[in-house]
Amino acid sequence: MTTTKQPVNLDVRSELVWLKIIASYRYPVRARSFFELAVTLIPFALFWATAAISLQSGYWIGLVLVIPASGFLLRLFMLQHDCGHGSLFADRRLDDWTGRALGVLTLTPYDYWRRAHNEHHASAGNLDERGVGDIKTLTVSEYRDLTLMGKLGYRLYRNPFVMFGIGPAFLFLIKQRLPFGMMRSGALPWISTMATNLAVALLAAVLIWSVGIIPFLLIHLPVVLIAGSAGVWLFYVQHQFEETHWSRPPEWAFPYAAMHGASHYDLPRPLRWITGNIGMHHLHHLSSRVPFYRLPEVLRDHPELANIGRIGIRDSLASVRLVLWNEKTQRLISFSQAEKEAQ
């Protein structure tokens, strides 16, 4: 049974104190950043190449290597993500060009994505600023006001097969080939997407020439789709949990929304490593300039932060049914819960 949250005092002073504390970890160790890049990029290339060699030699079992290759591609996206925040090297030029290069591998136009993602960070948890870089989330009243076709469309969008299957394929293979949402936002989104598309085409041509089109498709498509689905899942679960925070101005305040609107996805150590500690999302949202490899330092030094928004794997699986924001109870609820409340 869902219980009503106690009213939250949105005095942001405590969150502002934590903002200052966490910001003190924002300085990267450049040698460590290069190391993290090397131990991610090299294994990805090796797994991909070994799968191709195995396939060319008739050993189809080599296709099992697409699984670790997908994991390392996911980690490369997390490094690109840090570049977007200027936190991997704390050198804007170096971060940007590293991010652009990684975007060719992740099929993500760096400058276009960075602009959308920064908007997400600036407005996360703000009910009046939804729509850019977010998982579409309706309130209960908004859903009830939809037409029958609108409700069906939202249910399909929120279906796990669509969200984590069709959705990632559409996002990485189609949507990010054009600057959707920023068609009239100047030249940069167009330059970013078109330059990335050209670089992707050239790299694909070299790989197809090297291994053949069938091996290329049999290896690279699964790698991209598996990594993409995992990435969408991580982004989803980091904001779509029962006790997340949404509000409207003037109650909405960035520090509180950042700290309480993002989860601490408490994963086993190997998964924390391959996902670049992105599960410590409440810390990341509060101070996005902290390099991913320093986030565990924050929890080590300040263990009281570990329980804020903490969810485990079982909790995250249950969150898939939470699809509507109930402004009365201040919780995400399921379609069935919304229907019961309407009776």
BALOBA-1460 file (C-alpha; in Angstrom, 3 decimals):
// residues 343
<rec num="1" residu="m" x="0.000" y="0.000" z="0.000"/>
<rec num="2" residu="t" x="1.355" y="3.421" z="-0.956"/>
<rec num="3" residu="t" x="1.645" y="5.873" z="1.896"/>
<rec num="4" residu="t" x="1.634" y="9.615" z="1.573"/>
<rec num="5" residu="k" x="4.995" y="11.262" z="2.025"/>
<rec num="6" residu="q" x="5.370" y="13.662" z="4.859"/>
<rec num="7" residu="p" x="5.641" y="17.257" z="3.618"/>
<rec num="8" residu="v" x="9.224" y="18.061" z="2.777"/>
<rec num="9" residu="n" x="10.783" y="21.284" z="3.958"/>
<rec num="10" residu="l" x="12.507" y="22.562" z="0.826"/>
<rec num="11" residu="d" x="14.988" y="24.635" z="2.789"/>
<rec num="12" residu="v" x="18.030" y="24.079" z="0.569"/>
<rec num="13" residu="r" x="20.706" y="25.061" z="3.073"/>
<rec num="14" residu="s" x="21.752" y="21.480" z="3.893"/>
<rec num="15" residu="e" x="21.918" y="20.557" z="0.213"/>
<rec num="16" residu="l" x="23.962" y="23.679" z="-0.476"/>
<rec num="17" residu="v" x="26.426" y="22.574" z="2.194"/>
<rec num="18" residu="w" x="26.729" y="19.172" z="0.535"/>
<rec num="19" residu="l" x="27.106" y="20.866" z="-2.834"/>
<rec num="20" residu="k" x="30.153" y="22.684" z="-1.501"/>
<rec num="21" residu="i" x="31.589" y="19.552" z="0.121"/>
<rec num="22" residu="i" x="31.165" y="17.348" z="-2.964"/>
<rec num="23" residu="a" x="32.505" y="20.065" z="-5.258"/>
<rec num="24" residu="s" x="35.843" y="19.787" z="-3.449"/>
<rec num="25" residu="y" x="36.309" y="16.416" z="-5.206"/>
<rec num="26" residu="r" x="35.931" y="17.867" z="-8.688"/>
<rec num="27" residu="y" x="39.628" y="17.923" z="-9.554"/>
<rec num="28" residu="p" x="40.709" y="14.976" z="-11.713"/>
<rec num="29" residu="v" x="44.068" y="13.253" z="-11.660"/>
<rec num="30" residu="r" x="45.052" y="13.496" z="-15.313"/>
<rec num="31" residu="a" x="47.216" y="10.358" z="-15.297"/>
<rec num="32" residu="r" x="44.291" y="8.436" z="-13.782"/>
<rec num="33" residu="s" x="41.950" y="9.780" z="-16.455"/>
<rec num="34" residu="f" x="44.272" y="8.613" z="-19.253"/>
<rec num="35" residu="f" x="44.599" y="5.249" z="-17.511"/>
<rec num="36" residu="e" x="40.819" y="4.821" z="-17.290"/>
<rec num="37" residu="l" x="40.526" y="5.682" z="-20.982"/>
<rec num="38" residu="a" x="43.215" y="3.144" z="-21.931"/>
<rec num="39" residu="v" x="41.834" y="0.268" z="-19.826"/>
<rec num="40" residu="t" x="38.443" y="0.787" z="-21.452"/>
<rec num="41" residu="l" x="39.330" y="1.484" z="-25.073"/>
<rec num="42" residu="i" x="41.987" y="-1.218" z="-25.493"/>
<rec num="43" residu="p" x="39.876" y="-4.134" z="-24.166"/>
<rec num="44" residu="f" x="36.935" y="-2.971" z="-26.284"/>
<rec num="45" residu="a" x="39.088" y="-3.061" z="-29.418"/>
<rec num="46" residu="l" x="40.581" y="-6.444" z="-28.460"/>
<rec num="47" residu="f" x="37.215" y="-8.085" z="-27.785"/>
<rec num="48" residu="w" x="35.822" y="-6.703" z="-31.039"/>
<rec num="49" residu="a" x="38.843" y="-7.797" z="-33.090"/>
<rec num="50" residu="t" x="38.977" y="-11.250" z="-31.487"/>
<rec num="51" residu="a" x="35.286" y="-11.782" z="-32.233"/>
<rec num="52" residu="a" x="35.919" y="-10.805" z="-35.866"/>
<rec num="53" residu="i" x="38.922" y="-13.117" z="-36.197"/>
<rec num="54" residu="s" x="36.999" y="-16.007" z="-34.623"/>
<rec num="55" residu="l" x="34.058" y="-15.463" z="-36.943"/>
<rec num="56" residu="q" x="36.266" y="-15.290" z="-40.026"/>
<rec num="57" residu="s" x="37.906" y="-18.566" z="-38.962"/>
<rec num="58" residu="g" x="34.529" y="-20.276" z="-38.698"/>
<rec num="59" residu="y" x="34.352" y="-20.217" z="-34.900"/>
<rec num="60" residu="w" x="30.885" y="-18.798" z="-34.328"/>
<rec num="61" residu="i" x="31.384" y="-19.237" z="-30.597"/>
<rec num="62" residu="g" x="33.502" y="-16.094" z="-30.900"/>
<rec num="63" residu="l" x="30.288" y="-14.110" z="-31.064"/>
<rec num="64" residu="v" x="30.021" y="-14.567" z="-27.289"/>
<rec num="65" residu="l" x="32.712" y="-11.877" z="-27.116"/>
<rec num="66" residu="v" x="30.138" y="-9.283" z="-28.144"/>
<rec num="67" residu="i" x="28.931" y="-9.359" z="-24.528"/>
<rec num="68" residu="p" x="32.153" y="-8.068" z="-22.901"/>
<rec num="69" residu="a" x="32.657" y="-5.772" z="-25.909"/>
<rec num="70" residu="s" x="29.216" y="-4.296" z="-25.164"/>
<rec num="71" residu="g" x="30.210" y="-3.747" z="-21.543"/>
<rec num="72" residu="f" x="33.325" y="-1.834" z="-22.540"/>
<rec num="73" residu="l" x="31.389" y="0.201" z="-25.114"/>
<rec num="74" residu="l" x="28.993" y="1.152" z="-22.324"/>
<rec num="75" residu="r" x="31.964" y="2.253" z="-20.228"/>
<rec num="76" residu="l" x="33.299" y="4.300" z="-23.144"/>
<rec num="77" residu="f" x="29.963" y="6.116" z="-23.188"/>
<rec num="78" residu="m" x="30.397" y="6.859" z="-19.478"/>
<rec num="79" residu="l" x="33.808" y="8.370" z="-20.237"/>
<rec num="80" residu="q" x="32.235" y="10.419" z="-23.026"/>
<rec num="81" residu="h" x="29.617" y="11.475" z="-20.492"/>
<rec num="82" residu="d" x="32.331" y="12.766" z="-18.144"/>
<rec num="83" residu="c" x="33.906" y="14.628" z="-21.055"/>
<rec num="84" residu="g" x="30.567" y="16.349" z="-21.603"/>
<rec num="85" residu="h" x="30.676" y="17.641" z="-18.047"/>
<rec num="86" residu="g" x="34.313" y="18.703" z="-18.392"/>
<rec num="87" residu="s" x="35.242" y="16.346" z="-15.560"/>
<rec num="88" residu="l" x="37.467" y="13.713" z="-17.174"/>
<rec num="89" residu="f" x="40.451" y="16.004" z="-17.735"/>
<rec num="90" residu="a" x="39.166" y="19.416" z="-16.528"/>
<rec num="91" residu="d" x="40.528" y="20.773" z="-19.803"/>
<rec num="92" residu="r" x="37.686" y="21.908" z="-22.048"/>
<rec num="93" residu="r" x="39.567" y="21.391" z="-25.290"/>
<rec num="94" residu="l" x="40.906" y="17.957" z="-24.338"/>
<rec num="95" residu="d" x="37.561" y="16.856" z="-22.906"/>
<rec num="96" residu="d" x="35.666" y="17.997" z="-26.001"/>
<rec num="97" residu="w" x="37.922" y="16.324" z="-28.557"/>
<rec num="98" residu="t" x="38.075" y="13.126" z="-26.520"/>
<rec num="99" residu="g" x="34.288" y="13.175" z="-26.272"/>
<rec num="100" residu="r" x="33.924" y="13.744" z="-30.013"/>
<rec num="101" residu="a" x="36.236" y="10.832" z="-30.801"/>
<rec num="102" residu="l" x="34.390" y="8.522" z="-28.401"/>
<rec num="103" residu="g" x="31.089" y="9.651" z="-29.943"/>
<rec num="104" residu="v" x="32.115" y="7.930" z="-33.183"/>
<rec num="105" residu="l" x="32.253" y="4.610" z="-31.320"/>
<rec num="106" residu="t" x="29.108" y="5.200" z="-29.243"/>
<rec num="107" residu="l" x="27.134" y="6.614" z="-32.230"/>
<rec num="108" residu="t" x="26.427" y="9.694" z="-30.123"/>
<rec num="109" residu="p" x="27.111" y="13.168" z="-31.595"/>
<rec num="110" residu="y" x="29.022" y="14.712" z="-28.732"/>
<rec num="111" residu="d" x="28.190" y="18.425" z="-28.942"/>
<rec num="112" residu="y" x="24.521" y="17.789" z="-29.716"/>
<rec num="113" residu="w" x="24.230" y="15.283" z="-26.865"/>
<rec num="114" residu="r" x="26.146" y="17.506" z="-24.429"/>
<rec num="115" residu="r" x="23.748" y="20.403" z="-24.918"/>
<rec num="116" residu="a" x="20.673" y="18.206" z="-24.360"/>
<rec num="117" residu="h" x="22.241" y="16.484" z="-21.360"/>
<rec num="118" residu="n" x="23.176" y="19.757" z="-19.704"/>
<rec num="119" residu="e" x="19.553" y="20.873" z="-20.044"/>
<rec num="120" residu="h" x="18.536" y="17.656" z="-18.315"/>
<rec num="121" residu="h" x="20.895" y="18.415" z="-15.426"/>
<rec num="122" residu="a" x="19.654" y="21.973" z="-15.105"/>
<rec num="123" residu="s" x="15.984" y="20.994" z="-14.939"/>
<rec num="124" residu="a" x="15.892" y="17.487" z="-13.441"/>
<rec num="125" residu="g" x="12.910" y="17.081" z="-11.133"/>
<rec num="126" residu="n" x="11.193" y="20.241" z="-12.422"/>
<rec num="127" residu="l" x="7.664" y="19.323" z="-13.533"/>
<rec num="128" residu="d" x="7.455" y="22.483" z="-15.620"/>
<rec num="129" residu="e" x="10.681" y="21.757" z="-17.517"/>
<rec num="130" residu="r" x="10.243" y="18.173" z="-18.680"/>
<rec num="131" residu="g" x="11.073" y="16.975" z="-22.162"/>
<rec num="132" residu="v" x="14.770" y="17.541" z="-22.874"/>
<rec num="133" residu="g" x="17.026" y="14.569" z="-22.191"/>
<rec num="134" residu="d" x="14.436" y="12.917" z="-19.945"/>
<rec num="135" residu="i" x="12.362" y="9.763" z="-19.891"/>
<rec num="136" residu="k" x="8.876" y="11.059" z="-20.619"/>
<rec num="137" residu="t" x="6.914" y="11.026" z="-17.356"/>
<rec num="138" residu="l" x="3.316" y="12.187" z="-16.998"/>
<rec num="139" residu="t" x="1.450" y="13.113" z="-13.857"/>
<rec num="140" residu="v" x="-1.693" y="11.189" z="-12.978"/>
<rec num="141" residu="s" x="-3.922" y="14.126" z="-13.962"/>
<rec num="142" residu="e" x="-2.097" y="14.609" z="-17.281"/>
<rec num="143" residu="y" x="-2.570" y="10.950" z="-18.128"/>
<rec num="144" residu="r" x="-6.283" y="11.061" z="-17.269"/>
<rec num="145" residu="d" x="-6.730" y="14.061" z="-19.565"/>
<rec num="146" residu="l" x="-5.317" y="12.175" z="-22.562"/>
<rec num="147" residu="t" x="-7.484" y="10.790" z="-25.340"/>
<rec num="148" residu="l" x="-7.818" y="7.025" z="-25.657"/>
<rec num="149" residu="m" x="-5.135" y="7.024" z="-28.362"/>
<rec num="150" residu="g" x="-2.901" y="9.222" z="-26.220"/>
<rec num="151" residu="k" x="-3.180" y="6.803" z="-23.296"/>
<rec num="152" residu="l" x="-2.396" y="3.876" z="-25.588"/>
<rec num="153" residu="g" x="0.654" y="5.702" z="-26.950"/>
<rec num="154" residu="y" x="1.966" y="6.435" z="-23.453"/>
<rec num="155" residu="r" x="1.418" y="2.827" z="-22.379"/>
<rec num="156" residu="l" x="3.329" y="1.604" z="-25.428"/>
<rec num="157" residu="y" x="6.140" y="4.074" z="-24.756"/>
<rec num="158" residu="r" x="6.370" y="2.809" z="-21.181"/>
<rec num="159" residu="n" x="6.237" y="-0.860" z="-22.160"/>
<rec num="160" residu="p" x="9.583" y="-2.472" z="-21.154"/>
<rec num="161" residu="f" x="10.000" y="-4.128" z="-24.575"/>
<rec num="162" residu="v" x="9.659" y="-0.726" z="-26.253"/>
<rec num="163" residu="m" x="11.617" y="1.227" z="-23.628"/>
<rec num="164" residu="f" x="14.622" y="-1.080" z="-23.432"/>
<rec num="165" residu="g" x="14.408" y="-2.902" z="-26.772"/>
<rec num="166" residu="i" x="13.024" y="-0.837" z="-29.618"/>
<rec num="167" residu="g" x="13.811" y="2.465" z="-27.901"/>
<rec num="168" residu="p" x="17.617" y="2.119" z="-27.717"/>
<rec num="169" residu="a" x="17.785" y="0.832" z="-31.314"/>
<rec num="170" residu="f" x="15.789" y="3.853" z="-32.492"/>
<rec num="171" residu="l" x="17.826" y="6.260" z="-30.354"/>
<rec num="172" residu="f" x="21.321" y="5.165" z="-31.346"/>
<rec num="173" residu="l" x="20.740" y="4.042" z="-34.937"/>
<rec num="174" residu="i" x="18.183" y="6.599" z="-36.134"/>
<rec num="175" residu="k" x="17.347" y="9.493" z="-33.825"/>
<rec num="176" residu="q" x="20.924" y="10.570" z="-33.162"/>
<rec num="177" residu="r" x="21.674" y="10.756" z="-36.872"/>
<rec num="178" residu="l" x="19.839" y="14.107" z="-36.958"/>
<rec num="179" residu="p" x="19.663" y="16.807" z="-34.241"/>
<rec num="180" residu="f" x="16.031" y="16.127" z="-33.304"/>
<rec num="181" residu="g" x="14.846" y="18.671" z="-30.756"/>
<rec num="182" residu="m" x="17.501" y="21.175" z="-31.854"/>
<rec num="183" residu="m" x="16.761" y="21.566" z="-35.553"/>
<rec num="184" residu="r" x="16.589" y="25.349" z="-35.142"/>
<rec num="185" residu="s" x="19.230" y="25.747" z="-32.435"/>
<rec num="186" residu="g" x="22.008" y="26.978" z="-34.679"/>
<rec num="187" residu="a" x="24.801" y="25.302" z="-36.597"/>
<rec num="188" residu="l" x="26.513" y="23.383" z="-33.784"/>
<rec num="189" residu="p" x="23.977" y="20.533" z="-33.397"/>
<rec num="190" residu="w" x="24.009" y="20.019" z="-37.177"/>
<rec num="191" residu="i" x="27.802" y="20.110" z="-37.401"/>
<rec num="192" residu="s" x="28.059" y="17.696" z="-34.484"/>
<rec num="193" residu="t" x="25.637" y="15.136" z="-35.900"/>
<rec num="194" residu="m" x="26.790" y="15.358" z="-39.522"/>
<rec num="195" residu="a" x="30.494" y="15.182" z="-38.614"/>
<rec num="196" residu="t" x="29.825" y="12.202" z="-36.363"/>
<rec num="197" residu="n" x="27.798" y="10.510" z="-39.093"/>
<rec num="198" residu="l" x="30.638" y="10.992" z="-41.572"/>
<rec num="199" residu="a" x="33.235" y="9.633" z="-39.138"/>
<rec num="200" residu="v" x="30.992" y="6.652" z="-38.307"/>
<rec num="201" residu="a" x="30.553" y="5.910" z="-42.023"/>
<rec num="202" residu="l" x="34.309" y="6.065" z="-42.645"/>
<rec num="203" residu="l" x="35.090" y="3.816" z="-39.675"/>
<rec num="204" residu="a" x="32.375" y="1.362" z="-40.718"/>
<rec num="205" residu="a" x="33.766" y="1.309" z="-44.266"/>
<rec num="206" residu="v" x="37.273" y="0.476" z="-42.973"/>
<rec num="207" residu="l" x="35.947" y="-2.295" z="-40.719"/>
<rec num="208" residu="i" x="33.749" y="-3.748" z="-43.482"/>
<rec num="209" residu="w" x="36.745" y="-3.706" z="-45.844"/>
<rec num="210" residu="s" x="38.805" y="-5.458" z="-43.154"/>
<rec num="211" residu="v" x="36.414" y="-8.175" z="-41.977"/>
<rec num="212" residu="g" x="33.495" y="-8.173" z="-44.441"/>
<rec num="213" residu="i" x="30.007" y="-6.780" z="-44.152"/>
<rec num="214" residu="i" x="28.389" y="-9.889" z="-42.619"/>
<rec num="215" residu="p" x="30.918" y="-10.271" z="-39.760"/>
<rec num="216" residu="f" x="30.747" y="-6.504" z="-39.183"/>
<rec num="217" residu="l" x="26.961" y="-6.578" z="-38.829"/>
<rec num="218" residu="l" x="26.956" y="-9.771" z="-36.753"/>
<rec num="219" residu="i" x="29.400" y="-8.226" z="-34.300"/>
<rec num="220" residu="h" x="28.781" y="-4.502" z="-34.218"/>
<rec num="221" residu="l" x="24.986" y="-4.398" z="-34.273"/>
<rec num="222" residu="p" x="24.631" y="-6.626" z="-31.171"/>
<rec num="223" residu="v" x="27.410" y="-4.698" z="-29.419"/>
<rec num="224" residu="v" x="25.675" y="-1.363" z="-30.042"/>
<rec num="225" residu="l" x="22.204" y="-2.656" z="-29.159"/>
<rec num="226" residu="i" x="23.258" y="-4.418" z="-25.954"/>
<rec num="227" residu="a" x="25.285" y="-1.420" z="-24.777"/>
<rec num="228" residu="g" x="22.461" y="0.926" z="-25.799"/>
<rec num="229" residu="s" x="19.828" y="-1.040" z="-23.895"/>
<rec num="230" residu="a" x="22.035" y="-1.128" z="-20.801"/>
<rec num="231" residu="g" x="22.649" y="2.613" z="-21.089"/>
<rec num="232" residu="v" x="18.949" y="3.421" z="-21.398"/>
<rec num="233" residu="w" x="18.221" y="1.146" z="-18.438"/>
<rec num="234" residu="l" x="20.779" y="2.960" z="-16.284"/>
<rec num="235" residu="f" x="19.450" y="6.375" z="-17.276"/>
<rec num="236" residu="y" x="15.897" y="5.178" z="-16.591"/>
<rec num="237" residu="v" x="16.452" y="3.681" z="-13.169"/>
<rec num="238" residu="q" x="18.482" y="6.632" z="-11.933"/>
<rec num="239" residu="h" x="15.398" y="8.867" z="-11.978"/>
<rec num="240" residu="q" x="12.456" y="6.469" z="-12.124"/>
<rec num="241" residu="f" x="12.155" y="5.070" z="-8.624"/>
<rec num="242" residu="e" x="9.286" y="5.325" z="-6.157"/>
<rec num="243" residu="e" x="10.717" y="8.007" z="-3.878"/>
<rec num="244" residu="t" x="12.255" y="10.227" z="-6.521"/>
<rec num="245" residu="h" x="11.538" y="13.937" z="-6.342"/>
<rec num="246" residu="w" x="9.500" y="16.142" z="-8.672"/>
<rec num="247" residu="s" x="8.050" y="19.557" z="-7.948"/>
<rec num="248" residu="r" x="7.087" y="22.821" z="-9.608"/>
<rec num="249" residu="p" x="8.575" y="26.275" z="-9.144"/>
<rec num="250" residu="p" x="8.796" y="28.080" z="-6.800"/>
<rec num="251" residu="e" x="9.068" y="24.952" z="-4.600"/>
<rec num="252" residu="w" x="11.552" y="23.350" z="-7.006"/>
<rec num="253" residu="a" x="15.162" y="24.059" z="-6.068"/>
<rec num="254" residu="f" x="18.167" y="22.654" z="-7.898"/>
<rec num="255" residu="p" x="20.253" y="21.334" z="-4.963"/>
<rec num="256" residu="y" x="17.339" y="19.470" z="-3.370"/>
<rec num="257" residu="a" x="16.028" y="18.111" z="-6.676"/>
<rec num="258" residu="a" x="19.510" y="17.008" z="-7.716"/>
<rec num="259" residu="m" x="20.206" y="15.191" z="-4.483"/>
<rec num="260" residu="h" x="16.788" y="13.584" z="-3.961"/>
<rec num="261" residu="g" x="15.568" y="13.194" z="-7.536"/>
<rec num="262" residu="a" x="18.391" y="10.859" z="-8.554"/>
<rec num="263" residu="s" x="19.018" y="7.429" z="-7.118"/>
<rec num="264" residu="h" x="22.008" y="5.741" z="-5.572"/>
<rec num="265" residu="y" x="21.879" y="2.549" z="-7.631"/>
<rec num="266" residu="d" x="23.887" y="0.279" z="-5.338"/>
<rec num="267" residu="l" x="25.443" y="-2.224" z="-7.741"/>
<rec num="268" residu="p" x="27.991" y="-5.013" z="-7.142"/>
<rec num="269" residu="r" x="31.591" y="-3.841" z="-7.529"/>
<rec num="270" residu="p" x="32.179" y="-5.280" z="-11.068"/>
<rec num="271" residu="l" x="29.029" y="-3.551" z="-12.338"/>
<rec num="272" residu="r" x="30.028" y="-0.316" z="-10.640"/>
<rec num="273" residu="w" x="33.324" y="-0.457" z="-12.525"/>
<rec num="274" residu="i" x="31.890" y="-1.239" z="-15.959"/>
<rec num="275" residu="t" x="29.230" y="1.472" z="-15.554"/>
<rec num="276" residu="g" x="31.700" y="4.134" z="-14.438"/>
<rec num="277" residu="n" x="30.053" y="4.560" z="-11.001"/>
<rec num="278" residu="i" x="27.092" y="6.198" z="-12.715"/>
<rec num="279" residu="g" x="24.862" y="4.531" z="-10.111"/>
<rec num="280" residu="m" x="26.057" y="7.141" z="-7.609"/>
<rec num="281" residu="h" x="23.796" y="9.439" z="-9.520"/>
<rec num="282" residu="h" x="22.633" y="11.611" z="-6.634"/>
<rec num="283" residu="l" x="26.240" y="12.704" z="-6.113"/>
<rec num="284" residu="h" x="26.781" y="13.189" z="-9.825"/>
<rec num="285" residu="h" x="23.708" y="15.406" z="-10.185"/>
<rec num="286" residu="l" x="24.667" y="17.532" z="-7.236"/>
<rec num="287" residu="s" x="28.165" y="18.147" z="-8.619"/>
<rec num="288" residu="s" x="28.610" y="16.906" z="-12.182"/>
<rec num="289" residu="r" x="32.227" y="18.124" z="-12.392"/>
<rec num="290" residu="v" x="33.409" y="15.328" z="-10.073"/>
<rec num="291" residu="p" x="35.250" y="12.660" z="-12.136"/>
<rec num="292" residu="f" x="33.487" y="9.314" z="-12.070"/>
<rec num="293" residu="y" x="36.425" y="7.588" z="-10.381"/>
<rec num="294" residu="r" x="36.294" y="10.012" z="-7.439"/>
<rec num="295" residu="l" x="32.626" y="9.420" z="-6.603"/>
<rec num="296" residu="p" x="33.466" y="6.396" z="-4.402"/>
<rec num="297" residu="e" x="35.805" y="8.696" z="-2.449"/>
<rec num="298" residu="v" x="32.831" y="10.872" z="-1.602"/>
<rec num="299" residu="l" x="30.877" y="7.930" z="-0.168"/>
<rec num="300" residu="r" x="33.944" y="6.634" z="1.641"/>
<rec num="301" residu="d" x="34.525" y="9.999" z="3.311"/>
<rec num="302" residu="h" x="30.824" y="10.739" z="3.875"/>
<rec num="303" residu="p" x="29.003" y="7.389" z="4.327"/>
<rec num="304" residu="e" x="25.821" y="9.167" z="5.442"/>
<rec num="305" residu="l" x="25.232" y="10.018" z="1.766"/>
<rec num="306" residu="a" x="25.012" y="6.359" z="0.781"/>
<rec num="307" residu="n" x="21.408" y="5.870" z="1.913"/>
<rec num="308" residu="i" x="19.918" y="8.819" z="0.026"/>
<rec num="309" residu="g" x="17.792" y="7.382" z="-2.788"/>
<rec num="310" residu="r" x="19.443" y="3.997" z="-2.344"/>
<rec num="311" residu="i" x="18.019" y="1.168" z="-4.449"/>
<rec num="312" residu="g" x="19.305" y="-2.299" z="-5.209"/>
<rec num="313" residu="i" x="18.889" y="-4.464" z="-8.290"/>
<rec num="314" residu="r" x="15.615" y="-5.987" z="-7.022"/>
<rec num="315" residu="d" x="14.201" y="-2.520" z="-6.296"/>
<rec num="316" residu="s" x="15.237" y="-1.320" z="-9.745"/>
<rec num="317" residu="l" x="13.429" y="-4.185" z="-11.478"/>
<rec num="318" residu="a" x="10.251" y="-3.341" z="-9.584"/>
<rec num="319" residu="s" x="10.518" y="0.295" z="-10.698"/>
<rec num="320" residu="v" x="9.570" y="-0.619" z="-14.276"/>
<rec num="321" residu="r" x="5.898" y="-0.579" z="-13.319"/>
<rec num="322" residu="l" x="6.141" y="2.953" z="-11.869"/>
<rec num="323" residu="v" x="4.975" y="5.171" z="-14.718"/>
<rec num="324" residu="l" x="2.951" y="8.120" z="-13.373"/>
<rec num="325" residu="w" x="3.817" y="10.873" z="-10.907"/>
<rec num="326" residu="n" x="1.190" y="11.342" z="-8.202"/>
<rec num="327" residu="e" x="1.409" y="14.966" z="-7.104"/>
<rec num="328" residu="k" x="-0.726" y="14.267" z="-4.028"/>
<rec num="329" residu="t" x="1.383" y="11.454" z="-2.561"/>
<rec num="330" residu="q" x="4.660" y="12.699" z="-4.098"/>
<rec num="331" residu="r" x="5.476" y="9.267" z="-5.494"/>
<rec num="332" residu="l" x="5.687" y="7.426" z="-8.778"/>
<rec num="333" residu="i" x="2.887" y="4.921" z="-9.102"/>
<rec num="334" residu="s" x="1.733" y="2.241" z="-11.542"/>
<rec num="335" residu="f" x="-1.173" y="2.330" z="-13.987"/>
<rec num="336" residu="s" x="-3.111" y="-0.070" z="-11.750"/>
<rec num="337" residu="q" x="-2.573" y="2.143" z="-8.693"/>
<rec num="338" residu="a" x="-3.789" y="5.153" z="-10.635"/>
<rec num="339" residu="e" x="-6.915" y="3.246" z="-11.729"/>
<rec num="340" residu="k" x="-7.661" y="2.213" z="-8.124"/>
<rec num="341" residu="e" x="-7.328" y="5.797" z="-6.950"/>
<rec num="342" residu="a" x="-9.773" y="6.906" z="-9.634"/>
<rec num="343" residu="q" x="-12.518" y="4.542" z="-8.384"/>
